[in-house]
Amino acid sequence: MKKCATLLALFVLTISLAAANSIFIPMDGKQANHLKAYGIAYWILKSEREVDWLLNYRGGSFMCQYHPAIQNELVVRGVSFEIISDAQANQLITEIASPALNYDIMKLEKYPRIAVYSPKSKQPWDDAVTLVLTYAEIPYDVIFDDEVMNGALPKYDWIHLHHEDFTGQYGKFYAQFNNYPWYIEQQKEAEDLARKHGFHKVSQLKLAVVKKIKEFITGGGFLFAMCSATDTYDIALAADGVDICERMYDGDPADPQAQSKLNYENALAFTDFKLVRDPYQYEFSDIDNQPAERGLRQDNDYFALFEFSAKWDPIPTMLTQNHTQVIQGFFGQTTGFKRDLIKPDVVVMAENKEIKEAKYIHGIMGKGFWTFYGGHDPEDYQHQVGEEPTDLNQHPNSPGYRLILNNILFPAAKKKKQKT
């Protein structure tokens, strides 16, 4: 009798799963692990199956065709999900299609090939993107100047830049860290790399790298940059052919007329900015808001996401999917961007309106796209050099880290023409 009951239960379960043809992965407050849910979406794509990204619907939820392997992976990774019938899925699709509601479905078709631009040696800070990619179980390759200069970028769909100084000033850490072994080693490695590729100065090599990345974007690539890799990238482009590095960085003095020689048209995001010429000051330009200018503390430092039209503006909508519209702020060498120094064609996706600071911006270049995100680590308000890395097991629902992962899935989307 007991054996018959077990067989009957298994039969009923099999019939119910056969009738339940979709898996729904909620991304609102009912999701136990938002970050690993992105890893599941990536894993499904890598298994050559499609994923529907339900824009603005319950925090940007996911849906896919039912498969036992997907269900098993969701259970193993601790991601919340529901098995729904064809009728329920069709009802959901009909609701999303309503012109009266700000929802849409973005079909994700192919997993993006990901590269993280990072030196091979250990650095005394941690990269939020590599932390979250590892936690979400999304694979990536580490590349640096050799790979970029040797033409490796076309192998990838998406490249990330983080705590990098593309101006050749070693992060302007000289005043505080020039006697530290890691600083000395970093400078030696950078100078050796520059000579290897035929350049007399590190700034010249970094400019060549910046230009190759710009070509990558123009040709259809996706760039995501955080912290100092945002403003120093644009500063390097604007300073093409101009020496902005003082003697301790490149062996000779900077051009005293450097400011007047900047060409802002070369830059992606920023214009009319002023360089910080003091080589001992831990800042590159006035693009970044300094703590004294911001006037905020950890308990009142927040930024708000804009809500975009899912049906009319799918690109910024994808990039801002979240389960909350207001997110705790966080510092970086570049914390946020002054609104009045952002080019008019750039889309601001998140800001602190009171202090006129943009936190999260996006733009188009040629056939490709770029996104800049201010700050260093969304779950470490003021990360110091040498601190322990953030343990994302303690932050599985981090809205700040979700913005990073939105960018990971963005290249997987079936292309739709933006209507505004």
Secondary structure by P-SEA (a helix, b strand, c coil): caaaaaaaaaaaaaaaaaaccbbbbbcccccccaaaaaaaaaaaaaacbbbbbccccccbbbbbcccaaaaaaaaaabbbbbbbcaaaaaaaaaaaacccccbbbbbbccccbbbbbccccccccccaaaaaaaaabbbbbbbcaaaaaacccccccbbbbcccccccccccccccccccaaaaaaaaaaaaaaaaaccccaaaaaaaaaaaaaaaaaabbbbbbccccaaaaaaaaaaccccccccccccccccccccccccccccccccccccccccccccccccccccccccccccccbbbbbbccccccaaaaaaccccccbbbbbccccccccccccccccccccccccccccccccccccccbbbbbcccccccccccccccccccccccccaaaaaaaaaaaccccccccccc
